[in-house]
């Protein structure tokens, strides 16, 4: 069977194959990756065969969909196994999120030292060493909080160095060799029980490959966020202690805790499509107390699997409901388990039966729309903050009653403009542009019906103005609801086929619309594609710094000046020769600027949701 997809390769496999190459072959590796990615591929069970040329074949054996050892990649050329083809194939394949044989939640066989302040259920709760009959020593409340071990600090330092090297080289220079350093550091971090930092490193590698391959879904802002998360987490490992250290370490697997009996009411179902080729659905349900939960089914398969899974039975207890049916019905669950982010577990002890649902206008669901939009936005921001610690809980959904105003023109196209009950103007955008899904067509039709009043559910998009991705809405006729990713509206459902196009409005005195924060954000983003040297060649930034300072952001002005000075600085030795650039110092300045811009942008977003003050006549 012909298929262009390659199986995932464990990070340590890719790193080992690249490290084993000679310096001469490393110089040819990026060209070889491009060639291997374009060659025909055949799938035969767990084996993928790549035709390197008319006489040479490369095979990847991936039981379970993951290449777990270096021996699983074989080549038929004369230079094998020391050829460049094996490493190129590993670099062209997606990085596996977790090697299947890797024990991520358990400590090594060596007896662990007492943990003074463990987080229940986290990786800081080691069991007794095998063969030990002594009970775990009692914890001393007066003992100092736990800090990272020397091995964890060393792993974090390696991650920092690898991330700083990416900033130094930029996307254009971060080829397969630089990526393999990140993969090696990520693998070491996994072994040292630092799954959060390891996951950040894998995200950076995935985005680097997307950028270098010209993937149309790639966005520089995503790589900025991933790099800042990697550098920030690696830095915090050495300074955090106690509960903060547990958050910095992260969790290798999502924990589920008992939640007793739950009466759940369906809200809507949304398609889930990831950059890694996975697809499926997520159905949102609510409890009478307002807590939100999700039931998901995501696996490799892309958009095709998302469309098919929506009509499959929910994997929860004895319920025979499909996901789309659950979005409008209810469940009675006993023995429920849930993760901190609201995902419902489907263990053997979970019992669930179908129950009556509730309309969005009926209790208990109607209460979700009664919370003021500004409070909902503040809660959602705590969940969607770019560098928030995991397991913080909360939801990024917002529930609004809106009046559709029509389409609004923007620099990147157009979106739907609406006014919510508090008077705030909200921009509603498409959740997914894939043409196989109904999002784009539905939003286009809704824009053609100004004056329509709808009850909507959207996902907050952090921006200096109120902005949501539209996920579900009430039917324009008032009967039922629409899952905007799956259900398709018709023109006959809408009251008015004519729509005006409005200019993008700004509230008078809206600080977020005029604050020149973008002058710093632009420099932060410019570093990623071309590296430190390109930023250092941009010249004097005194004028930009002055403009930022006059806009009321003196800290941003100082960060901009320090960042550009660090990028341009190159010291010389006593003989006038250039010394190596201070990559660590530049990475620190860049990280400070990236974190600052994110924090200010989130503050501006929260302020934008506040109703405009009423003017006194």
SVG drawing of the C-alpha trace seen along z (x, -y; Angstrom):
<svg xmlns="http://www.w3.org/2000/svg" viewBox="-38 -66 85 74">
<polyline fill="none" stroke="black" stroke-width="0.4" points="0.0,0.0 1.3,-3.5 1.2,-6.0 3.4,-9.1 3.3,-8.9 6.2,-7.6 5.9,-5.9 6.9,-7.8 10.5,-7.4 11.6,-7.5 13.6,-10.6 16.7,-8.7 16.7,-6.6 17.0,-9.7 19.6,-11.3 21.7,-8.2 21.7,-7.8 22.7,-11.4 25.4,-11.3 26.9,-8.2 27.4,-10.0 30.8,-11.3 31.3,-15.0 31.2,-14.8 27.9,-12.9 26.4,-15.4 26.9,-18.2 24.9,-16.2 22.1,-15.2 19.6,-18.0 19.7,-17.4 19.3,-13.7 16.2,-14.3 14.6,-16.3 15.3,-13.5 14.0,-10.7 10.8,-12.6 10.0,-12.9 10.8,-9.3 7.9,-6.7 6.9,-4.6 5.2,-1.3 3.4,0.0 3.3,3.7 2.0,4.4 4.4,2.8 7.1,2.2 7.5,-0.9 9.8,-0.6 11.3,-3.7 12.8,-3.4 16.0,-5.5 16.9,-4.8 16.3,-2.1 18.6,0.3 18.4,-0.7 15.6,-0.2 15.3,-1.6 13.1,0.2 11.5,-1.1 10.1,1.6 7.5,0.0 5.5,2.4 2.7,0.5 3.4,-2.5 6.7,-3.5 10.3,-2.8 11.8,-2.0 15.4,-0.9 18.1,-1.9 18.2,1.7 14.6,1.3 15.9,-1.0 17.9,0.8 19.3,-0.2 20.4,1.8 23.2,-0.5 26.9,0.4 27.7,-2.0 25.1,-0.7 24.8,-0.7 27.1,-3.8 25.2,-5.5 23.3,-8.8 20.0,-7.2 19.1,-5.7 19.5,-9.0 17.7,-10.9 14.7,-8.6 14.6,-9.0 14.8,-12.8 12.1,-12.9 9.7,-10.9 7.6,-12.5 9.1,-12.2 7.3,-9.8 5.8,-11.4 7.0,-8.7 9.0,-5.5 6.8,-2.5 9.3,-0.7 10.1,-3.8 8.8,-3.7 7.9,-7.3 6.0,-7.2 8.2,-4.9 11.6,-5.7 14.6,-3.7 15.3,-0.5 17.6,-2.5 15.9,-3.2 14.6,-6.8 15.3,-9.3 12.3,-10.6 10.2,-13.2 9.5,-16.0 6.6,-17.5 5.1,-15.2 2.3,-16.1 -0.3,-13.2 -0.4,-11.1 2.6,-12.9 6.0,-11.7 7.3,-12.9 5.6,-10.0 8.0,-7.1 7.1,-3.6 9.5,-1.7 12.4,-0.1 11.8,3.4 12.7,6.0 12.5,3.5 10.2,4.4 10.7,1.3 7.9,-1.2 8.4,-4.6 9.9,-7.0 7.6,-9.5 7.7,-13.0 9.1,-15.7 6.9,-18.8 9.9,-21.0 12.2,-19.7 13.1,-22.1 11.0,-21.8 12.2,-19.4 14.6,-20.7 15.6,-19.2 18.3,-16.5 21.7,-17.1 20.7,-14.8 17.6,-16.8 19.5,-20.0 22.0,-18.6 19.1,-17.5 17.5,-20.9 20.9,-22.6 21.1,-20.4 17.6,-21.4 18.5,-25.1 21.6,-24.8 19.7,-23.0 17.0,-25.7 19.5,-28.5 21.2,-26.9 17.9,-27.0 17.6,-30.7 21.2,-31.3 20.7,-29.5 17.1,-30.3 14.8,-28.1 17.0,-28.4 20.0,-27.1 18.3,-24.6 18.7,-21.5 18.7,-17.9 21.8,-18.0 20.4,-20.8 17.1,-19.0 18.9,-15.8 20.5,-17.6 17.0,-18.7 15.8,-15.1 18.7,-13.8 18.0,-16.4 14.3,-15.5 15.1,-11.8 17.4,-12.5 14.7,-14.7 12.2,-11.9 14.6,-9.6 15.1,-12.2 11.4,-12.5 11.0,-15.9 8.1,-15.2 6.9,-18.8 10.3,-20.0 10.7,-17.0 7.3,-17.6 8.2,-21.2 11.4,-20.1 9.5,-17.7 7.0,-20.5 10.0,-22.7 11.3,-19.9 7.9,-19.3 7.5,-23.0 11.0,-23.4 10.3,-20.6 7.0,-22.1 8.7,-25.4 11.5,-24.0 9.1,-21.9 6.9,-24.9 3.9,-23.4 1.0,-25.9 -0.3,-25.4 3.0,-26.5 2.9,-29.9 6.0,-31.6 4.0,-32.6 3.6,-28.9 7.3,-28.3 7.9,-31.4 5.5,-30.0 7.1,-26.5 10.7,-27.9 9.8,-30.2 8.0,-27.3 11.1,-25.1 13.6,-27.7 11.3,-28.8 10.7,-25.3 14.4,-24.3 15.4,-27.4 12.8,-26.9 13.9,-23.3 17.0,-24.7 15.2,-27.4 11.9,-25.8 11.1,-23.8 8.2,-22.1 4.9,-22.4 6.3,-24.7 8.9,-22.0 6.1,-19.4 4.4,-21.7 7.6,-22.4 8.3,-18.7 4.9,-18.0 3.2,-14.6 4.1,-11.8 0.5,-10.6 -2.7,-12.4 -3.9,-11.5 -7.5,-10.5 -9.1,-10.8 -12.5,-9.4 -15.4,-11.9 -18.3,-9.8 -21.6,-9.9 -22.3,-12.5 -25.4,-13.6 -24.2,-15.1 -26.0,-17.2 -24.7,-17.3 -23.6,-20.6 -22.0,-20.0 -19.5,-18.0 -16.4,-19.4 -14.0,-17.8 -10.3,-17.4 -7.6,-17.5 -3.9,-17.7 -0.8,-18.7 0.6,-15.2 -2.0,-13.5 -4.4,-12.5 -8.2,-13.0 -11.3,-12.4 -13.9,-14.2 -14.5,-15.8 -17.9,-16.0 -18.6,-18.6 -20.9,-17.9 -21.9,-19.9 -22.7,-18.9 -25.5,-20.6 -23.0,-22.7 -21.6,-24.2 -18.4,-22.0 -17.5,-21.1 -16.3,-17.7 -15.2,-16.1 -15.4,-12.7 -12.9,-12.2 -11.9,-9.8 -8.7,-10.8 -6.3,-8.5 -4.2,-8.6 -6.3,-9.3 -6.7,-13.1 -9.9,-14.7 -11.4,-11.5 -11.3,-9.9 -12.9,-13.0 -15.9,-12.8 -16.3,-9.1 -15.9,-9.1 -18.7,-11.6 -21.2,-8.9 -19.5,-6.2 -20.6,-5.1 -19.1,-6.9 -16.6,-4.8 -18.1,-5.3 -19.9,-2.6 -22.9,-1.0 -24.1,-4.0 -25.0,-3.3 -25.1,-7.0 -22.9,-8.3 -20.8,-11.4 -23.2,-13.7 -26.2,-12.2 -24.5,-12.7 -24.0,-16.4 -27.8,-16.8 -28.7,-14.1 -27.5,-13.3 -25.7,-10.6 -25.9,-9.3 -22.4,-8.1 -21.4,-6.2 -17.8,-5.5 -16.7,-8.4 -13.1,-9.4 -11.8,-12.7 -8.5,-14.4 -7.7,-17.9 -8.6,-19.4 -12.0,-17.7 -11.5,-14.6 -13.7,-11.7 -12.0,-8.3 -13.4,-5.2 -12.1,-2.5 -13.7,0.8 -15.3,-0.6 -17.1,-3.4 -20.9,-2.8 -22.9,-5.1 -26.4,-5.0 -28.4,-7.3 -30.5,-10.0 -32.6,-12.9 -30.7,-16.0 -31.5,-19.7 -31.9,-22.5 -29.5,-25.4 -32.4,-27.6 -33.3,-25.2 -31.6,-24.6 -29.0,-23.6 -27.4,-24.6 -29.0,-28.0 -26.8,-29.1 -23.7,-28.9 -24.9,-31.9 -25.7,-34.0 -22.1,-34.7 -20.9,-38.1 -18.7,-37.9 -15.8,-39.7 -15.8,-37.0 -15.9,-34.2 -13.0,-35.8 -10.9,-36.1 -11.5,-32.4 -10.7,-31.3 -7.5,-33.3 -6.3,-31.4 -6.7,-28.2 -5.3,-29.5 -2.3,-31.4 0.6,-30.6 2.9,-29.6 0.5,-28.5 1.4,-25.5 -0.4,-22.3 -3.2,-20.7 -4.5,-24.1 -8.0,-23.1 -10.7,-25.4 -12.1,-25.7 -11.4,-28.0 -15.0,-28.0 -17.2,-31.2 -21.0,-31.2 -22.7,-34.3 -26.0,-35.6 -25.1,-37.7 -26.7,-39.7 -25.0,-39.1 -23.9,-42.3 -22.4,-40.8 -18.9,-40.3 -16.0,-42.5 -12.9,-43.0 -9.5,-42.2 -6.0,-42.1 -6.0,-38.3 -9.5,-38.1 -12.9,-38.5 -14.7,-37.2 -18.1,-37.4 -18.9,-40.5 -21.4,-40.2 -22.5,-42.2 -23.0,-40.4 -25.4,-41.2 -22.9,-43.4 -22.5,-45.6 -19.0,-44.3 -18.3,-43.7 -16.9,-40.3 -15.2,-38.9 -16.1,-35.2 -13.7,-33.2 -13.6,-29.8 -12.3,-27.0 -10.8,-25.0 -10.4,-25.9 -10.3,-22.3 -12.9,-22.2 -14.1,-18.8 -15.5,-20.3 -18.5,-22.6 -17.0,-25.5 -16.1,-27.8 -19.4,-27.4 -21.5,-27.9 -19.7,-31.1 -20.1,-32.5 -23.8,-31.9 -24.2,-33.4 -22.4,-36.5 -25.1,-36.8 -27.8,-37.2 -27.3,-40.5 -29.8,-41.0 -30.0,-37.3 -29.9,-36.6 -28.0,-33.5 -26.9,-31.7 -23.3,-30.6 -20.4,-28.7 -16.9,-29.7 -13.3,-29.2 -11.3,-32.3 -8.6,-33.6 -6.2,-35.8 -6.1,-39.1 -6.2,-42.9 -9.9,-42.8 -12.7,-40.3 -12.3,-37.3 -13.6,-33.7 -13.5,-30.7 -17.1,-29.7 -17.8,-26.1 -21.6,-25.8 -24.7,-27.9 -28.5,-27.7 -30.4,-27.2 -31.4,-30.5 -35.0,-29.3 -34.7,-28.8 -35.2,-25.0 -32.3,-22.9 -28.5,-23.6 -25.8,-23.4 -22.4,-21.7 -20.7,-24.0 -18.0,-21.5 -20.4,-18.8 -23.9,-20.2 -24.4,-22.4 -26.8,-25.3 -28.8,-26.1 -29.8,-29.5 -33.4,-28.6 -32.5,-28.6 -31.5,-32.2 -33.8,-35.2 -31.9,-37.6 -29.6,-36.7 -28.0,-40.2 -25.1,-41.3 -23.1,-44.5 -19.4,-44.4 -18.4,-46.5 -15.0,-48.1 -13.2,-46.7 -14.5,-48.8 -12.4,-50.1 -13.7,-51.3 -12.8,-54.9 -9.8,-55.0 -9.1,-51.2 -5.5,-51.0 -5.0,-47.6 -5.7,-49.0 -3.0,-51.7 -0.3,-50.3 2.8,-49.8 3.6,-46.4 3.9,-45.0 7.2,-46.7 8.7,-44.4 6.7,-41.4 8.0,-41.9 11.6,-41.7 10.9,-38.6 9.3,-36.9 12.1,-38.0 14.7,-36.1 13.0,-32.7 13.2,-32.5 16.8,-33.9 18.5,-33.7 20.4,-36.0 22.7,-37.5 19.8,-38.7 18.3,-40.6 21.7,-42.1 21.8,-43.6 18.5,-45.4 20.2,-48.6 19.4,-51.2 16.1,-50.7 16.2,-54.0 13.2,-55.4 11.1,-52.2 12.1,-52.2 11.0,-55.8 7.7,-55.2 7.0,-52.3 8.0,-54.3 5.7,-57.2 2.9,-54.5 3.2,-53.8 5.3,-50.6 8.8,-51.6 9.6,-47.9 9.0,-46.9 11.2,-49.7 14.0,-48.5 13.6,-44.9 13.7,-45.9 16.9,-47.8 18.6,-45.0 17.5,-42.3 18.8,-44.1 22.1,-45.1 22.6,-41.4 22.0,-40.3 24.6,-42.7 27.2,-42.3 30.4,-40.4 33.4,-40.7 37.0,-40.3 40.1,-38.8 43.4,-40.6 44.4,-39.9 41.3,-41.4 39.7,-38.1 36.0,-37.6 34.9,-35.5 32.0,-33.1 28.6,-34.8 27.0,-34.7 24.1,-32.4 23.0,-31.9 22.9,-35.7 20.9,-36.3 18.5,-33.5 17.8,-35.0 17.0,-38.4 14.8,-36.8 12.9,-34.7 12.3,-37.8 10.9,-39.7 8.7,-36.8 7.2,-36.2 6.6,-39.9 4.8,-40.4 2.6,-37.3 1.7,-38.7 0.9,-42.1 -1.2,-40.7 -3.2,-38.6 -3.8,-41.7 -5.0,-43.7 -7.3,-40.8 -8.9,-40.7 -9.4,-44.4 -11.0,-44.4 -13.8,-42.2 -14.8,-44.8 -18.0,-46.7 -17.3,-50.3 -18.1,-52.8 -21.4,-54.7 -20.9,-58.3 -22.7,-60.9 -24.7,-63.4"/>
</svg>
